[in-house]
Structures are given as structure tokens and as C-alpha cells.
Amino acid sequence: MLLRGGGLSRIVWLTAIGLTGAGLLGAWAPPPQRLDSPEPLSHVRHTLPTAEVLIDAGHGGIDSGTHWGDVMEKDINLAISRKLYIVLRGRGIKAVLNRTGDYALSDDNRWQSASRHNRDLAQRKGLSDVIEPELFVSIHVNWSKKRGNRGPIVIHQDEGRSALLGAFIQDGLNRQQSSRRLPVPSNKYYVLNRVKVPSVIVETAFLSDSRDREMLISPRGQSRVALAIADGILAYFCVSPS
């Protein structure tokens, strides 16, 4: 479940190392650089990984997201995101995962004086600015007090390319979960408002629903969700304008 947030980030090259930290799958690390050198960090952009898809594993660390007992959203998000990364890489799509363990991205952002939540959101947006992917896909789990709410919901930037991406991912998840939901445009979420590339928030299913929950906590179910999202991303790349 993605909480709404605000706050602007000021990305400077001096923080590019902390911005990426250990969160990039593949153990990327920048070469050492003396801060008193004539051209400090001028090469940072050239040493960063490139990506067609930046996978945002929602929440992490102290921010568990929603939960059911001791089942935490942050852990499900990470599991699905890891599987999505593997599927995309296996199909020849360059992907980057913004966290590979249970930690909050706000921990890497110590230069911005803001709430932990806003630092976390700014870090997700800032990484997208630095890496400049073609797509930003944020993975989450939904929750509702209303019985009967289940299935996937894809929320997208209110613009054409994001709508196309959202439609393809929604269709893939609908097929996988026998759902008929439609993707939803929104301008209420920080990452959708701030990220400069086509972006979606994927609420994969409802942890509050027993049928969805069984799928979300199962490695096999997580793999099926990741495959459905990957199918949608690949379909987008087949028809999207370059």
C-alpha cells in the first residue's frame, strides 16, 4: 500500500553515491573519488548503471507498509520485485532494483531535512532522475476494510504513455487473477507526480482478502504475479513510441 506524500528533493552529485547505495541489484559501487580532486564526482553519471526499467520495491526497513499479523507488505513487495527483476533480465530487458534487502531508502538520504517518509519518497524519485530509466514500476500490496475487495489495481500517471503501460500491466494481472479491473489515473501520489518517465504503482492484490493473501505469501503465487507484470512491460515495449 502506497502512502501519499509530498516534499521536493534537490539531487546533487555529491549525494549520488548515497542515493544509490547498496540498493542496486548487481552490487554496483562507484570508484573511489577524492573530494578535493580538481573534478570531484564529474564521472558519477558515467559509472551509474543504465536501465530500461527501474523496479521500486515499496516500503522497507522501519516502514513495513500494511500487514496481516506478522506478514509484512514490505517483504512481499521485495519478493515480487526480485522475481520481476529476474524475469525481465532473463528476457533481455535491462532492469534495476532499488533495494535488495529489508532497509528503508530514507536511510540513504541524510542530506534532506524532511520527515523520514518524505526522505524515502525523495530517494525513490531521485534514483530515477540519476539512472534515467525508460519506465518506473512501483510494487505494492493493497488493503481494504471492505470484505470482497480483491484483485490487482494499477495506478498510473495521468498521461498517455503511463496509461498505456498501466493498461498492459493491468491486463496481464487481470488474466493471471481472473479479474476485470481497469487501471486508474491519479495525480495524488508523490512518485507519480515527480518521476519524469512513464510510471505506475502496481497494487498487486489485497492482503486483507484470504484468497489474495494465499497467493501473495506463496513463492509460486509471487512468481505468477511477477510474470504477469513482466508480460505487461514487454507488451508496452512492443508498441510504445521510442
C-alpha positions as CSV (number, residue, x, y, z in Angstrom):
1,M,0.0,0.0,0.0
2,L,1.5,3.3,-1.0
3,L,1.0,6.3,1.3
4,R,0.6,9.7,-0.2
5,G,3.4,12.2,0.4
6,G,5.0,15.4,-0.6
7,G,8.3,17.3,-0.5
8,L,10.7,18.3,-3.1
9,S,14.2,16.8,-3.5
10,R,17.3,18.6,-4.5
11,I,19.6,16.0,-6.2
12,V,23.2,16.9,-6.2
13,W,26.1,14.8,-7.5
14,L,27.7,14.8,-4.1
15,T,24.9,12.6,-2.9
16,A,24.7,10.3,-5.9
17,I,26.7,7.6,-4.1
18,G,24.4,7.6,-1.1
19,L,21.4,7.8,-3.3
20,T,22.1,4.5,-5.0
21,G,23.9,2.9,-2.1
22,A,23.6,-0.9,-2.0
23,G,20.1,-0.9,-3.4
24,L,21.1,-1.7,-7.0
25,L,20.9,-5.4,-7.7
26,G,24.3,-6.4,-9.2
27,A,26.4,-4.9,-6.4
28,W,27.2,-1.7,-8.3
29,A,29.6,0.6,-6.5
30,P,31.3,3.8,-7.7
31,P,35.1,4.0,-7.9
32,P,36.8,5.9,-5.1
33,Q,37.0,9.6,-5.5
34,R,38.8,12.3,-3.5
35,L,36.6,15.1,-2.7
36,D,39.5,17.6,-3.1
37,S,40.3,16.4,-6.6
38,P,40.1,19.0,-9.4
39,E,36.9,17.5,-10.9
40,P,35.0,15.9,-7.9
41,L,32.5,13.3,-8.9
42,S,32.3,14.6,-12.5
43,H,32.3,11.0,-13.8
44,V,29.5,9.7,-11.5
45,R,26.8,9.7,-14.2
46,H,29.0,7.6,-16.4
47,T,29.6,5.0,-13.7
48,L,25.9,4.5,-12.8
49,P,24.0,1.5,-14.1
50,T,21.7,2.1,-17.0
51,A,18.2,0.6,-17.0
52,E,15.1,0.4,-19.2
53,V,13.0,-0.4,-16.1
54,L,13.5,0.8,-12.5
55,I,11.7,-1.5,-10.2
56,D,10.7,0.2,-7.0
57,A,10.2,-2.3,-4.1
58,G,7.7,-0.4,-1.9
59,H,8.5,0.3,1.7
60,G,11.3,-1.4,3.6
61,G,13.1,-1.2,7.0
62,I,11.1,0.6,9.7
63,D,8.3,1.2,7.1
64,S,6.6,-2.1,6.8
65,G,3.6,-0.9,4.8
66,T,0.4,-2.8,5.5
67,H,0.4,-6.1,7.3
68,W,-1.6,-9.2,8.3
69,G,-0.3,-10.4,11.7
70,D,3.4,-10.9,11.1
71,V,3.1,-10.9,7.3
72,M,4.5,-7.6,6.2
73,E,3.8,-5.8,2.9
74,K,7.5,-4.8,2.6
75,D,8.6,-8.4,2.4
76,I,6.0,-9.3,-0.2
77,N,6.9,-6.3,-2.3
78,L,10.6,-7.2,-2.2
79,A,10.0,-10.9,-3.1
80,I,7.8,-10.0,-6.1
81,S,10.3,-7.2,-7.2
82,R,13.2,-9.7,-7.1
83,K,11.3,-12.2,-9.2
84,L,10.3,-9.4,-11.6
85,Y,13.9,-8.3,-11.9
86,I,15.0,-11.9,-12.8
87,V,12.2,-12.3,-15.3
88,L,12.9,-9.1,-17.1
89,R,16.7,-9.7,-17.2
90,G,16.0,-13.2,-18.5
91,R,14.0,-11.7,-21.3
92,G,16.7,-9.2,-22.3
93,I,15.3,-6.1,-20.5
94,K,17.8,-4.0,-18.5
95,A,16.3,-3.6,-15.1
96,V,17.5,-2.1,-11.8
97,L,16.0,-2.9,-8.4
98,N,16.2,0.0,-5.9
99,R,16.5,-2.2,-2.8
100,T,17.7,-5.8,-2.4
101,G,17.1,-6.2,1.4
102,D,14.9,-5.0,4.3
103,Y,16.0,-1.4,4.7
104,A,14.4,2.0,4.2
105,L,15.6,4.1,1.3
106,S,15.3,7.1,3.7
107,D,18.4,5.8,5.4
108,D,20.5,6.7,2.3
109,N,19.1,10.2,2.3
110,R,20.8,12.1,5.1
111,W,21.2,15.4,3.2
112,Q,17.5,16.5,3.1
113,S,15.8,17.9,6.2
114,A,12.4,16.4,6.0
115,S,10.3,13.6,7.6
116,R,11.5,10.1,7.2
117,H,8.6,9.3,4.9
118,N,9.3,12.3,2.6
119,R,13.1,11.4,2.5
120,D,12.1,7.9,1.4
121,L,9.9,9.2,-1.4
122,A,12.5,11.7,-2.5
123,Q,15.1,8.9,-2.6
124,R,12.9,6.8,-5.0
125,K,12.3,9.8,-7.2
126,G,16.0,10.9,-7.1
127,L,17.3,7.5,-8.1
128,S,15.0,7.7,-11.2
129,D,16.5,11.1,-12.0
130,V,20.1,9.8,-11.8
131,I,19.6,6.5,-13.7
132,E,17.1,7.9,-16.2
133,P,15.2,4.6,-16.9
134,E,12.5,4.4,-19.6
135,L,9.9,3.1,-17.1
136,F,9.3,3.3,-13.3
137,V,7.3,0.4,-11.8
138,S,6.5,0.6,-8.1
139,I,5.4,-2.7,-6.5
140,H,2.9,-2.6,-3.6
141,V,0.3,-4.7,-1.8
142,N,-3.2,-3.4,-1.1
143,W,-5.5,-3.4,1.9
144,S,-9.2,-2.8,2.5
145,K,-11.6,-2.9,5.4
146,K,-14.4,-3.9,3.0
147,R,-14.9,-7.6,2.6
148,G,-14.8,-8.7,-1.0
149,N,-12.2,-6.3,-2.2
150,R,-9.6,-8.3,-4.0
151,G,-7.5,-8.4,-7.2
152,P,-4.9,-6.1,-8.8
153,I,-5.2,-2.4,-9.3
154,V,-2.7,-0.5,-11.4
155,I,-2.4,3.3,-10.8
156,H,-0.7,5.4,-13.4
157,Q,0.5,8.9,-14.2
158,D,-2.3,10.9,-15.9
159,E,-0.6,10.9,-19.3
160,G,-0.6,8.8,-22.4
161,R,2.5,6.6,-22.1
162,S,1.8,5.8,-18.4
163,A,-1.8,5.0,-19.3
164,L,-0.6,2.6,-21.9
165,L,1.9,0.9,-19.6
166,G,-0.8,0.7,-16.9
167,A,-3.3,-0.9,-19.3
168,F,-0.9,-3.6,-20.3
169,I,0.2,-4.5,-16.8
170,Q,-3.5,-4.4,-15.6
171,D,-4.4,-6.7,-18.4
172,G,-1.6,-9.1,-17.5
173,L,-2.6,-9.2,-13.9
174,N,-6.3,-9.5,-14.7
175,R,-5.6,-12.6,-16.8
176,Q,-3.5,-14.0,-14.0
177,Q,-6.0,-13.4,-11.2
178,S,-9.3,-13.7,-13.2
179,S,-10.1,-10.0,-12.6
180,R,-11.8,-7.3,-14.6
181,R,-10.4,-4.2,-13.0
182,L,-9.4,-1.2,-15.0
183,P,-6.2,0.9,-14.4
184,V,-6.7,4.1,-12.6
185,P,-5.1,7.5,-13.4
186,S,-4.0,9.6,-10.4
187,N,-2.2,12.8,-9.5
188,K,-2.3,12.2,-5.8
189,Y,0.9,10.2,-5.3
190,Y,4.4,11.7,-4.9
191,V,6.2,9.3,-7.2
192,L,3.7,9.6,-10.0
193,N,3.8,13.4,-9.7
194,R,7.6,13.7,-9.5
195,V,9.1,10.9,-11.6
196,K,9.8,12.1,-15.1
197,V,9.3,8.9,-17.1
198,P,6.2,6.8,-17.6
199,S,5.3,5.5,-14.2
200,V,2.9,3.1,-12.5
201,I,2.1,1.9,-9.0
202,V,1.1,-1.8,-9.1
203,E,-1.1,-2.8,-6.2
204,T,-0.6,-6.5,-6.8
205,A,-3.5,-7.8,-4.7
206,F,-5.3,-7.3,-1.3
207,L,-3.5,-8.7,1.8
208,S,-6.8,-8.3,3.6
209,D,-8.5,-10.9,1.3
210,S,-7.9,-14.5,2.2
211,R,-7.7,-15.7,-1.4
212,D,-5.3,-12.9,-2.4
213,R,-3.3,-13.4,0.7
214,E,-2.7,-17.0,0.0
215,M,-1.3,-16.1,-3.4
216,L,0.8,-13.2,-2.1
217,I,2.6,-15.2,0.6
218,S,3.3,-18.2,-1.7
219,P,6.5,-18.2,-3.7
220,R,4.6,-19.7,-6.6
221,G,1.9,-17.0,-6.4
222,Q,4.6,-14.3,-6.2
223,S,6.2,-15.7,-9.3
224,R,2.9,-15.7,-11.2
225,V,2.4,-12.1,-10.2
226,A,5.9,-11.1,-11.4
227,L,5.4,-12.9,-14.7
228,A,2.1,-11.1,-15.3
229,I,3.7,-7.7,-14.6
230,A,6.7,-8.6,-16.9
231,D,4.3,-9.6,-19.7
232,G,2.6,-6.2,-19.4
233,I,6.0,-4.4,-19.6
234,L,7.1,-6.4,-22.6
235,A,3.8,-5.6,-24.4
236,Y,4.4,-1.9,-23.7
237,F,7.8,-2.0,-25.2
238,C,6.4,-3.7,-28.3
239,V,4.0,-0.9,-29.2
240,S,5.3,2.2,-27.3
241,P,6.8,5.2,-29.1
242,S,10.6,5.3,-28.7
